[in-house]
Amino acid sequence: MKMFEQREGEIPLAGDPAADADDARLAYIGRIASPWKQREHCPKNMNAARERGGGATVTVDVPYRAGLAGLAGFSHVVVLSWFEQAPRNLIVQKPRHASDAKGVFALRSPARPNPIGLHVAAIVSLDMENGVIELDAIDALDGTPVIDLKPYFASVDAIPDATRPSKDA
């Protein structure tokens, strides 16, 4: 089953970056468990995921669980995931909600040369021994690999005066 259809105005790369890339050796440190089994049911962003409810968990694999030391007490965590089912060859895309195509670096689409997901989630509970972080929500498919976790620091991560173009632009 093809996960992404090419839309009018989209531009693919000449080749698949995954076929040529040999400089990144990522280690999956765990997996996401979410209610979202199919792409068409998965929320498009964290706000939508929170609205729909359901929660999620990240289970950190045994060799990486010691890395959770010090995470207790943080209210939020940044989860970096690997969208392994997303195509890596689209450089210009036309989102369903936009009137014009956009470069992939102006989008949060999972289809990109390096399909890294960024999720800022509230920590509901943390089980250090079993490597389980319960989250308030996630906008990723069930089974999505996790490549990193970082604590969220509101003092440096939140930019109150950040701007962006309108959704239709």
Residue frames as qw, qx, qy, qz and C-alpha x, y, z in Angstrom:
[[0.000, 0.888, 0.459, 0.000, 0.00, 0.00, 0.00],
 [0.395, 0.394, -0.015, 0.829, 1.37, 3.38, -1.00],
 [0.302, -0.575, -0.525, 0.550, 1.21, 5.78, 1.95],
 [0.007, -0.657, -0.016, 0.754, 1.60, 9.05, 0.01],
 [0.582, 0.607, 0.484, 0.240, 0.11, 9.99, -3.34],
 [0.344, -0.109, 0.173, 0.916, 1.81, 12.64, -5.45],
 [0.190, 0.800, 0.478, -0.308, -0.32, 15.77, -5.83],
 [0.459, 0.758, 0.208, 0.415, -0.33, 18.45, -8.50],
 [0.017, -0.936, 0.188, -0.297, 2.53, 20.91, -7.99],
 [0.754, -0.569, 0.317, 0.084, 4.71, 18.50, -6.05],
 [0.499, 0.712, -0.493, 0.015, 8.30, 17.90, -7.04],
 [0.943, -0.306, 0.072, 0.106, 10.14, 14.69, -6.19],
 [0.267, -0.725, 0.563, 0.294, 13.91, 14.42, -5.91],
 [0.559, 0.497, -0.585, -0.315, 15.71, 12.62, -8.70],
 [0.574, 0.091, -0.806, 0.110, 16.53, 9.74, -6.37],
 [0.715, -0.621, -0.286, -0.146, 15.72, 8.37, -2.93],
 [0.037, -0.793, 0.482, -0.370, 18.04, 9.86, -0.26],
 [0.807, -0.390, 0.396, -0.198, 17.80, 6.61, 1.71],
 [0.942, 0.296, 0.058, 0.144, 19.48, 4.75, -1.15],
 [0.530, 0.652, -0.242, 0.486, 22.51, 7.07, -1.12],
 [0.336, -0.796, 0.291, -0.411, 22.83, 8.06, 2.53],
 [0.865, -0.043, -0.443, 0.232, 25.55, 6.26, 4.37],
 [0.243, 0.448, -0.422, 0.749, 26.65, 8.85, 6.89],
 [0.504, -0.400, 0.290, -0.709, 23.88, 8.58, 9.51],
 [0.464, -0.039, -0.883, 0.065, 23.76, 5.51, 11.66],
 [0.488, -0.423, 0.132, -0.752, 20.66, 6.03, 13.77],
 [0.185, -0.047, -0.947, 0.257, 19.83, 3.78, 16.67],
 [0.529, -0.517, -0.377, -0.557, 16.20, 3.28, 17.53],
 [0.033, 0.284, -0.707, 0.647, 16.02, 3.69, 21.30],
 [0.291, 0.241, 0.785, -0.492, 12.41, 2.57, 21.67],
 [0.032, -0.347, -0.752, -0.560, 8.94, 2.60, 20.15],
 [0.344, -0.033, 0.165, -0.924, 5.76, 4.63, 20.39],
 [0.013, 0.380, 0.925, 0.011, 2.51, 2.90, 21.29],
 [0.237, 0.153, 0.046, -0.958, -0.43, 4.98, 20.09],
 [0.574, 0.373, 0.620, -0.382, -4.08, 4.47, 19.19],
 [0.486, 0.697, -0.181, -0.495, -3.30, 5.39, 15.57],
 [0.746, -0.058, 0.642, 0.166, -2.92, 2.24, 13.45],
 [0.563, 0.497, 0.495, 0.436, -3.41, 3.79, 9.98],
 [0.305, 0.011, 0.095, 0.947, -2.17, 7.05, 8.47],
 [0.171, -0.486, -0.447, -0.731, -5.66, 8.28, 7.63],
 [0.569, -0.686, -0.448, -0.067, -6.69, 8.03, 11.30],
 [0.619, -0.233, -0.244, 0.709, -3.55, 9.65, 12.72],
 [0.040, -0.943, -0.207, 0.256, -3.89, 13.29, 13.84],
 [0.601, 0.676, 0.011, 0.427, -1.88, 15.76, 11.74],
 [0.192, 0.585, -0.396, 0.681, -0.38, 17.56, 14.76],
 [0.275, -0.071, -0.789, 0.545, -0.15, 17.46, 18.53],
 [0.338, 0.035, 0.245, -0.908, -3.09, 19.86, 19.06],
 [0.717, 0.038, -0.396, -0.572, -5.33, 17.54, 17.06],
 [0.559, 0.032, -0.811, 0.167, -3.96, 14.52, 18.94],
 [0.020, -0.033, -0.639, 0.768, -4.80, 16.17, 22.27],
 [0.523, 0.050, -0.004, -0.851, -8.31, 17.04, 21.07],
 [0.752, 0.055, -0.542, -0.372, -8.95, 13.44, 20.01],
 [0.672, -0.516, 0.416, -0.329, -7.54, 11.98, 23.22],
 [0.954, 0.183, -0.234, -0.037, -6.24, 8.48, 23.64],
 [0.509, -0.742, 0.432, 0.070, -2.81, 9.12, 25.11],
 [0.784, 0.494, -0.367, 0.083, 0.31, 7.24, 24.13],
 [0.725, -0.613, 0.266, 0.166, 3.42, 5.65, 25.56],
 [0.472, 0.695, -0.539, 0.058, 7.07, 5.51, 24.65],
 [0.920, -0.358, 0.144, 0.069, 8.83, 2.34, 25.70],
 [0.130, 0.827, -0.546, -0.026, 12.59, 2.79, 25.86],
 [0.893, 0.171, -0.413, 0.045, 14.64, -0.32, 25.06],
 [0.826, -0.512, -0.114, 0.205, 16.65, -1.87, 27.90],
 [0.702, 0.051, -0.042, 0.709, 20.13, -0.64, 26.86],
 [0.145, 0.485, 0.097, 0.857, 18.90, 2.99, 26.84],
 [0.482, -0.721, -0.475, -0.149, 16.83, 3.07, 30.03],
 [0.574, -0.409, -0.237, 0.669, 19.66, 4.49, 32.15],
 [0.218, 0.232, 0.229, 0.920, 19.33, 7.57, 29.94],
 [0.319, -0.702, -0.492, -0.404, 16.00, 8.32, 31.62],
 [0.544, -0.443, -0.413, 0.581, 17.81, 9.27, 34.85],
 [0.167, -0.264, -0.072, 0.947, 16.95, 12.88, 35.66],
 [0.142, -0.295, -0.577, -0.748, 13.84, 13.04, 33.47],
 [0.332, -0.617, -0.702, 0.128, 11.51, 12.67, 36.48],
 [0.208, -0.617, -0.273, 0.708, 10.16, 16.06, 37.46],
 [0.010, 0.133, -0.427, -0.894, 9.97, 17.42, 33.92],
 [0.534, 0.391, 0.435, -0.610, 6.41, 18.19, 32.84],
 [0.736, 0.620, 0.011, -0.271, 7.08, 17.70, 29.11],
 [0.607, -0.296, 0.609, 0.416, 9.40, 15.76, 26.85],
 [0.464, 0.633, -0.347, -0.513, 10.46, 16.25, 23.24],
 [0.788, 0.015, 0.612, 0.067, 10.16, 12.97, 21.38],
 [0.277, 0.595, -0.531, -0.536, 12.09, 12.65, 18.13],
 [0.798, 0.125, 0.574, -0.137, 10.75, 9.82, 16.03],
 [0.085, -0.300, 0.734, 0.603, 11.58, 8.20, 12.72],
 [0.701, 0.384, 0.204, -0.566, 8.65, 8.10, 10.28],
 [0.377, -0.274, 0.828, 0.311, 9.87, 4.89, 8.68],
 [0.487, 0.471, 0.732, 0.079, 6.84, 4.55, 6.37],
 [0.228, 0.878, 0.097, -0.409, 7.13, 8.06, 4.90],
 [0.755, 0.526, 0.125, 0.370, 8.62, 8.66, 1.47],
 [0.513, -0.604, 0.078, 0.605, 11.96, 10.46, 1.47],
 [0.466, 0.119, 0.484, 0.731, 12.00, 11.77, -2.09],
 [0.091, 0.849, 0.450, 0.263, 9.51, 14.70, -2.04],
 [0.424, -0.083, -0.146, 0.890, 11.20, 18.10, -1.89],
 [0.266, -0.035, -0.032, -0.963, 8.13, 20.21, -2.80],
 [0.020, -0.341, -0.935, 0.096, 4.71, 19.18, -1.51],
 [0.303, -0.330, -0.243, -0.861, 1.14, 20.42, -1.79],
 [0.083, 0.107, 0.823, -0.552, -0.63, 20.05, 1.55],
 [0.014, -0.539, -0.817, -0.205, -4.35, 19.31, 1.39],
 [0.152, -0.805, -0.449, 0.358, -5.15, 22.50, 3.35],
 [0.218, -0.570, 0.197, 0.767, -2.96, 24.86, 1.26],
 [0.597, 0.736, 0.145, -0.284, -3.64, 26.54, -2.05],
 [0.463, 0.770, -0.439, -0.017, -0.01, 26.34, -3.18],
 [0.919, 0.014, -0.280, 0.276, 2.83, 23.85, -3.05],
 [0.295, -0.900, 0.298, -0.118, 5.61, 24.47, -0.52],
 [0.451, 0.504, -0.704, 0.219, 9.16, 23.33, 0.02],
 [0.762, -0.285, -0.579, 0.065, 9.46, 20.49, 2.51],
 [0.450, -0.041, -0.470, 0.759, 11.46, 22.69, 4.91],
 [0.249, -0.189, 0.078, -0.947, 8.45, 25.01, 5.26],
 [0.763, -0.227, -0.347, -0.496, 6.22, 22.05, 6.24],
 [0.443, -0.423, 0.700, -0.367, 5.86, 19.59, 9.09],
 [0.894, 0.205, -0.207, -0.342, 4.93, 16.73, 6.77],
 [0.783, -0.383, 0.483, 0.081, 6.50, 13.35, 7.57],
 [0.816, 0.439, 0.236, 0.294, 7.50, 13.03, 3.89],
 [0.002, 0.958, -0.283, -0.049, 10.99, 14.56, 3.78],
 [0.565, 0.561, -0.594, 0.113, 14.60, 13.57, 3.03],
 [0.260, 0.106, -0.838, 0.468, 15.10, 12.57, 6.68],
 [0.488, -0.508, -0.477, -0.525, 11.65, 11.70, 8.08],
 [0.295, -0.049, -0.674, 0.676, 12.19, 12.86, 11.64],
 [0.347, -0.717, -0.500, -0.339, 9.09, 13.54, 13.72],
 [0.151, 0.214, -0.445, 0.857, 9.06, 16.17, 16.45],
 [0.512, -0.587, -0.556, -0.292, 6.52, 15.79, 19.25],
 [0.010, 0.309, -0.525, 0.793, 6.31, 17.88, 22.42],
 [0.624, -0.400, -0.602, -0.297, 4.19, 15.91, 24.86],
 [0.461, -0.617, 0.349, -0.534, 3.20, 16.17, 28.51],
 [0.338, 0.162, -0.905, 0.200, 4.60, 13.40, 30.70],
 [0.707, -0.443, -0.198, -0.515, 1.68, 11.71, 32.48],
 [0.816, -0.511, 0.268, -0.039, 3.86, 9.13, 34.23],
 [0.404, 0.674, -0.617, 0.040, 7.38, 7.75, 34.08],
 [0.942, -0.287, 0.169, -0.046, 8.32, 4.16, 34.93],
 [0.061, 0.796, -0.592, -0.108, 12.12, 4.20, 34.94],
 [0.538, -0.276, 0.796, -0.021, 12.50, 0.48, 35.67],
 [0.650, 0.369, 0.663, 0.053, 10.37, -0.61, 32.71],
 [0.268, -0.133, 0.425, 0.854, 11.39, 2.31, 30.48],
 [0.079, 0.622, 0.718, 0.302, 7.81, 3.46, 29.95],
 [0.008, -0.185, -0.131, 0.974, 6.85, 7.11, 29.53],
 [0.172, 0.649, 0.741, 0.011, 3.11, 7.70, 29.43],
 [0.130, -0.008, 0.187, 0.974, 2.25, 10.78, 27.35],
 [0.367, 0.433, 0.397, -0.722, -0.86, 12.93, 27.10],
 [0.716, 0.624, 0.191, -0.247, -0.98, 12.50, 23.30],
 [0.397, -0.363, 0.614, 0.578, 1.07, 11.78, 20.18],
 [0.622, 0.639, -0.014, -0.452, 0.67, 12.40, 16.47],
 [0.143, 0.499, -0.825, -0.224, 2.49, 9.28, 15.30],
 [0.821, 0.022, -0.441, -0.363, 1.46, 5.83, 14.20],
 [0.841, -0.434, 0.288, -0.144, 1.56, 2.91, 16.60],
 [0.928, 0.003, 0.205, 0.311, 4.98, 1.25, 16.48],
 [0.386, 0.874, -0.133, 0.264, 6.85, 4.34, 15.25],
 [0.778, -0.058, -0.288, 0.556, 10.54, 4.12, 16.25],
 [0.266, -0.962, -0.003, 0.063, 11.94, 6.69, 18.67],
 [0.722, 0.434, -0.197, 0.501, 15.40, 8.08, 17.89],
 [0.322, 0.175, -0.430, 0.825, 15.81, 10.47, 20.83],
 [0.366, -0.793, -0.487, -0.016, 14.19, 12.06, 23.86],
 [0.321, 0.270, -0.226, 0.879, 14.98, 15.51, 25.20],
 [0.142, -0.587, -0.612, 0.510, 13.56, 17.41, 28.15],
 [0.137, 0.758, 0.371, 0.519, 11.41, 20.40, 27.22],
 [0.354, -0.333, -0.302, 0.820, 12.63, 23.68, 28.70],
 [0.146, 0.869, 0.470, 0.049, 9.96, 26.39, 28.46],
 [0.271, -0.835, 0.075, 0.474, 12.65, 28.98, 29.26],
 [0.173, -0.490, 0.582, 0.626, 14.57, 28.28, 26.05],
 [0.258, 0.193, 0.878, 0.355, 12.26, 26.23, 23.82],
 [0.163, 0.789, 0.587, -0.076, 9.23, 28.56, 23.84],
 [0.262, 0.025, 0.202, 0.943, 9.54, 31.65, 21.64],
 [0.163, 0.617, 0.598, -0.485, 6.59, 33.90, 22.57],
 [0.268, 0.724, -0.052, -0.633, 7.08, 36.32, 19.64],
 [0.321, -0.080, 0.823, 0.462, 7.65, 33.65, 16.96],
 [0.535, 0.472, 0.036, -0.700, 5.67, 34.20, 13.76],
 [0.407, 0.059, 0.856, 0.313, 4.53, 32.09, 10.82],
 [0.239, 0.000, -0.459, -0.856, 2.63, 32.64, 7.58],
 [0.696, 0.023, 0.244, -0.674, -1.10, 31.98, 7.56],
 [0.656, -0.004, 0.753, -0.042, -2.25, 28.41, 6.98],
 [0.685, 0.641, 0.335, -0.086, -3.41, 29.27, 3.48],
 [0.166, 0.888, -0.362, -0.229, -0.15, 30.93, 2.44]]
